[in-house]
Amino acid sequence: MADSVYRVTEVVGVSSDSWEQATKSAVAAVGESVRDLRVAEVIRQDVTIEDGKISGFRIRLGVSFKYEKG
């Protein structure tokens, strides 16, 4: 296996439906501008609350992608 270097960047996905949908949205958005995504690690999950009810799901992901030789 050749030596590799990966960058990890944090992103936050938001959904009114679920943490799963928030995750899918975040990965899809990152995938539009970054190639060769490798791993997304859940760092933190939380919810927003309005009038005593959950109004949104937020997920913070560490998303890694491989550096390309320039």
C-alpha positions as a printed NumPy array, in Angstrom:
array([[  0.   ,   0.   ,   0.   ],
       [  1.364,   3.404,  -0.979],
       [  1.646,   6.182,   1.568],
       [ -1.32 ,   8.559,   1.474],
       [ -2.378,  11.847,   2.978],
       [ -5.978,  12.685,   3.811],
       [ -7.601,  15.908,   4.892],
       [-10.41 ,  15.936,   7.441],
       [-12.813,  18.845,   7.518],
       [-15.862,  19.365,   9.699],
       [-19.285,  20.061,   8.256],
       [-22.733,  20.414,   9.809],
       [-25.815,  18.944,   8.172],
       [-29.313,  20.058,   9.134],
       [-32.683,  18.395,   8.541],
       [-36.191,  18.816,   9.886],
       [-36.718,  15.039,   9.474],
       [-33.833,  13.048,  10.985],
       [-30.12 ,  12.779,  11.755],
       [-29.851,  10.325,   8.864],
       [-31.233,  12.878,   6.418],
       [-28.965,  15.575,   7.882],
       [-25.999,  13.244,   7.277],
       [-27.027,  12.477,   3.702],
       [-27.497,  16.175,   2.95 ],
       [-24.089,  17.102,   4.361],
       [-22.259,  14.362,   2.438],
       [-24.101,  15.233,  -0.786],
       [-23.223,  18.918,  -0.433],
       [-19.543,  18.204,   0.225],
       [-19.497,  15.723,  -2.646],
       [-20.476,  18.495,  -5.063],
       [-17.189,  20.325,  -4.527],
       [-14.755,  17.689,  -3.217],
       [-13.702,  14.54 ,  -5.045],
       [-12.649,  11.217,  -3.601],
       [-14.535,  11.359,  -0.301],
       [-13.454,   8.47 ,   1.908],
       [-15.027,   8.5  ,   5.376],
       [-17.528,  10.554,   7.347],
       [-17.28 ,  10.271,  11.119],
       [-20.096,  11.455,  13.379],
       [-18.613,  13.9  ,  15.859],
       [-21.78 ,  15.175,  17.476],
       [-25.541,  15.04 ,  17.119],
       [-27.97 ,  17.587,  18.507],
       [-31.469,  18.884,  17.998],
       [-33.052,  22.311,  17.928],
       [-36.168,  22.808,  20.016],
       [-39.019,  25.243,  19.442],
       [-42.081,  25.485,  21.683],
       [-40.969,  22.369,  23.556],
       [-40.782,  20.217,  20.424],
       [-37.906,  19.081,  18.237],
       [-37.798,  21.286,  15.168],
       [-34.525,  20.218,  13.603],
       [-31.765,  17.628,  13.636],
       [-28.128,  18.673,  13.318],
       [-25.14 ,  16.443,  12.802],
       [-21.476,  17.415,  12.848],
       [-19.308,  15.225,  10.64 ],
       [-15.586,  14.91 ,  10.133],
       [-15.368,  14.207,   6.392],
       [-12.103,  12.926,   4.942],
       [-10.834,  13.012,   1.393],
       [ -7.566,  12.088,  -0.245],
       [ -5.097,  14.706,  -1.438],
       [ -4.193,  14.334,  -5.086],
       [ -0.681,  14.698,  -6.407],
       [ -0.267,  18.089,  -8.054]])
